[in-house]
Amino acid sequence: MFLAVFYVACNSDDDSGINPEKQYDQIQVNGEKLACCGYRSIISYSSTWNTTTHRGEIALPCSKITNVENGEYDYDNLYTICLDGESDLQKGSKLEDYYLTIESNESWSSLDFVGGSATVIDKVDNEYITIKFNALKFDDGNESYTLNGTVQLELDENS
């Protein structure tokens, strides 16, 4: 009985989907599981948010999970979600309430938001933002991206 109570008390998993013992989070892009190297990673890109204009970019530097576990941070895929809104990002904000597009190093075009959701589940000003993606979809008629998973990303505000 004591062991069960001790395990529950010391378990670092929570409902956020973030594993603080790993240097990356898992995200699915079009069903493919990738490592997203954000806030806890030794090398990352910063997401930006301007609290005056309510505009910013969510940077999702992604690579194959095996590459990151082997210490290779080459970011085969860099996805950038561009946001434009009328209010600040805060815990509970729904990204779909902002004007959204996505860009990728795989494509030179910008894809528009068409469905799904993404919620800010945690935010520490000018430090990090945690976002849960639930089938957030972007499409331009020729290609599309659907994002699922929870990621914690470095955040620079007023940049």
Buried (B, 14 or more C-beta within 10 A) or exposed (E): EEEEEEEEEEEEEEEBBBBEEBBBBBBBBEEEEBBBBBBBBEEBBBBBBBEEEBBBBBBBBBBBBEBBEEEEBEBBBBBBBBBEBEEBBEEEBEBBEBEBBBBBEEEEEEBEBEEBBBBBBBBEBEEBBBBBBEEBBBBBEEEEBBBBBBBBBBBBBEE
